[in-house]
Amino acid sequence: MEIALKIVLVIFAIGLIGVVLLQKGKSAGLSGAITGGAEHLFGKQKARGLDLFLQRLTIILAVGFFVLSLVVSYFVQQ
């Protein structure tokens, strides 16, 4: 059981790394830092289509990775 959980944990880790690398950057230097705050303030949504899917998939994989890490550490302690 412990080995199976570790394999799933590695799959989640590789998936999380891949999804994070597929996402676009949030800013483009200094101009992105200045306009990024204004867009956030006025509610302009940049996340559409694939970007929104990748954001949600990142959250799901991160939560799964965190939970699996706790479960694997629990089984290793016993």
Residue, then its C-alpha position, 0 to 999 in steps of 0.5 A: m500500500e505504501i509503495a502504491l501511494k508513493i507512486v501516485l505521489v510521484i505522478f501528482a508531483i510530475g503532473l503539478i510540475g508540468v501544469v505549472l510550466l505550461q501556464k503563462g507568466k502573469s506579468a511582462g516586466l515592469s509594464g506588466a507590474i504596473t498594468g497588472g495591478a490596475e487590471h486586478l483592481f478593475g476586474k479584468q479577467k485574463a484567465r480564459g479557456l485553457d488558462l482557466f483550465l490550467q489554473r483549476l488543474t493546478i489547484i486540484l493537483a496541489v491539493g492532491f499532492f498535499v493530501l497524499s504527502l500527509v497520507v504517505s508520511y502517516f504510513v511511513q511513521q507506522 
